[in-house]
Amino acid sequence: MLTNNLIEQRIVDTLEKNYMPYAMSVIVSRAIPEIDGLKPSHRKLLYTMYKMGLLTGEKTKSANVVGQTMKLNPHGDMAIYETLVRLTRGNGALLLPYVDSKGNFGKHYSRDMKYAAPRYTEVKLDKICEELFKDIDKDTVDFVDNYDGTMKEPKLLPATFPTILVNANHGIAVGMASSICSFNLVEVCNAAVEFIKDENTDLVGILKAPDFPTGGQLIYNEREMREIYEKGRGTFKLRAKYRYDKANSCIEIYEIPYTTTVEAIIDSIADLVKSNKIRDISDVRDETDLNGLKIALDIKRNADPDTLMNKLYKLTPLEDSFSCNFNILINGRPMVMGVRGILKEWVNFRMDCIKRQTLYDIDKKTQKLHILLGLEKILLDIDKAIKIIRNTEEEAMVVPNLMKGFGIDQAQAEFVAEIKLRNLNKEYILKRVSEIESLKKEIAELNELYGSEKKIKKLIIKQLEEIAKKYGQPRRTEIVMEEHIEEITHEHLIEDYNLKLFLTKQNYLKKIPLTSLRTSPEHKLKEGDFIVQELETHNKADLLLFSNRQNVYKMKIYEIEDCKASSLGEFLSNVLSLEEGEEIIHMVATDDYKGYMIFGFENGKVAKIVLESYATKTNRKKLANAYNGLSRLVYIGHILEDEELVAFSSLNKVLIFNTSNINPKTTRDSQGVQVLKSKKGSVMTHIKKISEVSFTDPDYYRTKNIPAIGCYLKDEDVEDNQIKLEL
């Protein structure tokens, strides 16, 4: 019979017992780099290659390295190989690769370019690794047991330069992460030298900015950079570099941000082209080859490449951000620190390495000196030494007899006893003994070095200067000052093209590009609906929509969706949230708010309002009191310059007047001035442009002064007027 043995336990206790060890393991033993710039997986791999003799020997198959590394790293072979790939020169992920490689290791900048299997590729340690392992056999760092206790491995590598800042490093632990950008080796070494000389030195002037193996441009903001250098957190922007091939009308992108891939950029550009957000690109191709990265963009002949690239910077990963989080393990504890803090910790670490190495050298040389001092005593009587050895009956008594005969200790006697018979001559012993004085001098110098922090720092500076000279390379990432970068606003990203707007009686608005209108001019309208106004303009213009309730609604034309003639268009009542019974009666498109609005009222008055009166500094969508509402509106129109208009009255009287006779007003709801006088209770019925009528004698209706009654419509003009009205 089964029994239910459930034990109640507090969730906090469960987390502490089961989850915390895992979290700490990930933080301390996997994801966060240490002051030597390496994570455990990197260190185990490089140390394995060092022990395999790959620092000076020939390349070996990657599979061989992976297999040997498993003695230190218990993870699977592919996990180890992926670590190896990132460290190689062929992959290009590091500014200063640690592994010289042969074969296909993929590319850091490509998501789809896969690396070859480890049985096909070959590797060896790069020359720079001499600086990682310098004097590692002289007790410069602590060694610990590997996972099964069969081998020893270093806890850190005694790197002679701040590797933590030279190669980019990214890791995600539990509850924390690390993201360290890379810096140019020469700049890092110079910064470290100046820091050692003066801890308060201005690092921004020496360590110019991060540098990445993929090149590109870094948009430099000094305030942001200072924050990163001091606090270890912050963000900066990277962007691609391009050139324009005018002959082929092609933009060639040849360097991209470190944080993105070729495929991500191409996919993003393709999406923009498909959605018609970018209309100037006819083709996009990945032309990356053995010569390096290249993305080709075929563009239209009339397109401006610089303007197009500015749009792509804003809309695609061609411009990307690198977020810094300098989280490093210091003595087993994760700490976020700036460049200054990292340099301070590295200098302390490096000084400890040199002290340990110096102590090791002092010990070894002291032992050697001690032996030679014993050898010097034997020099006084070699024959005596030979006689003691020859006359000693038991082998075990040779060393004690020598000790007794010459007054030397066991170590000295052991050395004498091991000398070959052929070396028991005066010349050999004199040659060895001659080293005593130089050894004494060397030991004195080493003791002086060990006891002097100043001398140790001088040694570190000398090593840094030598490394910068030997391995230094020019910057790859170009620095561009932020003030030299054109600010890309939302307006810059809008495609501009010619189009037509159609307003229908039932308040539908159609926005149709001219290219679409040419191919499909047939309009679809609701039953009983008809077009009351059409307007040719472009996508970046402002649109003013006047309603029958003395309101004007403002929109950017690009905010309206494109449509085809075969669709109904946008229903303005919904788009503008019109009141019940409110209708749009007229629309005006403008770029600069030049010209005037002309309003004709039933009472015979005409108002001439400056269009700038409708321009606002804020993005107000609705303006009340757009025109006067005391008398019924019979005409609305927009003019750029003064022109002649034709007014009609209910008595069939006609008056041609010039708008120059009406003083412009800035008050939107101005009543206007009297143009057409009333006679026998007549009212103004409508107004037309002079181009819309064909009078046989226009001067008959024309007046120089307003107000005026006008003249009766001549019989010969009646028919023409009716035709015009029907049209």
Secondary structure as GFF3:
##gff-version 3
##sequence-region A 1 727
A	DSSP	alpha_helix	11	14	.	.	.	ID=ss1
A	DSSP	pi_helix	15	19	.	.	.	ID=ss2
A	DSSP	alpha_helix	20	26	.	.	.	ID=ss3
A	DSSP	pi_helix	27	31	.	.	.	ID=ss4
A	DSSP	alpha_helix	40	51	.	.	.	ID=ss5
A	DSSP	beta_strand	60	61	.	.	.	ID=ss6
A	DSSP	alpha_helix	62	69	.	.	.	ID=ss7
A	DSSP	alpha_helix	77	87	.	.	.	ID=ss8
A	DSSP	beta_strand	99	102	.	.	.	ID=ss9
A	DSSP	beta_strand	122	125	.	.	.	ID=ss10
A	DSSP	alpha_helix	129	132	.	.	.	ID=ss11
A	DSSP	three_ten_helix	136	138	.	.	.	ID=ss12
A	DSSP	beta_strand	143	145	.	.	.	ID=ss13
A	DSSP	beta_strand	152	154	.	.	.	ID=ss14
A	DSSP	alpha_helix	163	166	.	.	.	ID=ss15
A	DSSP	beta_strand	169	172	.	.	.	ID=ss16
A	DSSP	beta_strand	177	180	.	.	.	ID=ss17
A	DSSP	alpha_helix	185	197	.	.	.	ID=ss18
A	DSSP	three_ten_helix	203	205	.	.	.	ID=ss19
A	DSSP	beta_strand	217	220	.	.	.	ID=ss20
A	DSSP	alpha_helix	222	231	.	.	.	ID=ss21
A	DSSP	beta_strand	233	239	.	.	.	ID=ss22
A	DSSP	beta_strand	241	245	.	.	.	ID=ss23
A	DSSP	beta_strand	250	255	.	.	.	ID=ss24
A	DSSP	alpha_helix	262	274	.	.	.	ID=ss25
A	DSSP	beta_strand	281	286	.	.	.	ID=ss26
A	DSSP	beta_strand	295	299	.	.	.	ID=ss27
A	DSSP	alpha_helix	305	315	.	.	.	ID=ss28
A	DSSP	beta_strand	319	325	.	.	.	ID=ss29
A	DSSP	beta_strand	327	330	.	.	.	ID=ss30
A	DSSP	beta_strand	333	336	.	.	.	ID=ss31
A	DSSP	alpha_helix	339	379	.	.	.	ID=ss32
A	DSSP	alpha_helix	382	391	.	.	.	ID=ss33
A	DSSP	three_ten_helix	395	397	.	.	.	ID=ss34
A	DSSP	alpha_helix	398	406	.	.	.	ID=ss35
A	DSSP	alpha_helix	410	418	.	.	.	ID=ss36
A	DSSP	three_ten_helix	421	423	.	.	.	ID=ss37
A	DSSP	alpha_helix	426	433	.	.	.	ID=ss38
A	DSSP	alpha_helix	435	450	.	.	.	ID=ss39
A	DSSP	alpha_helix	453	471	.	.	.	ID=ss40
A	DSSP	beta_strand	478	481	.	.	.	ID=ss41
A	DSSP	three_ten_helix	482	484	.	.	.	ID=ss42
A	DSSP	three_ten_helix	491	493	.	.	.	ID=ss43
A	DSSP	beta_strand	498	504	.	.	.	ID=ss44
A	DSSP	beta_strand	508	513	.	.	.	ID=ss45
A	DSSP	alpha_helix	514	519	.	.	.	ID=ss46
A	DSSP	beta_strand	531	538	.	.	.	ID=ss47
A	DSSP	beta_strand	542	547	.	.	.	ID=ss48
A	DSSP	beta_strand	552	556	.	.	.	ID=ss49
A	DSSP	three_ten_helix	557	559	.	.	.	ID=ss50
A	DSSP	beta_strand	570	571	.	.	.	ID=ss51
A	DSSP	alpha_helix	572	575	.	.	.	ID=ss52
A	DSSP	beta_strand	584	590	.	.	.	ID=ss53
A	DSSP	beta_strand	596	601	.	.	.	ID=ss54
A	DSSP	beta_strand	605	610	.	.	.	ID=ss55
A	DSSP	three_ten_helix	611	614	.	.	.	ID=ss56
A	DSSP	beta_strand	622	623	.	.	.	ID=ss57
A	DSSP	beta_strand	633	639	.	.	.	ID=ss58
A	DSSP	beta_strand	644	649	.	.	.	ID=ss59
A	DSSP	beta_strand	653	658	.	.	.	ID=ss60
A	DSSP	three_ten_helix	659	661	.	.	.	ID=ss61
A	DSSP	beta_strand	673	674	.	.	.	ID=ss62
A	DSSP	beta_strand	684	689	.	.	.	ID=ss63
A	DSSP	three_ten_helix	690	692	.	.	.	ID=ss64
A	DSSP	three_ten_helix	698	700	.	.	.	ID=ss65
A	DSSP	beta_strand	711	712	.	.	.	ID=ss66
A	DSSP	alpha_helix	715	726	.	.	.	ID=ss67
###
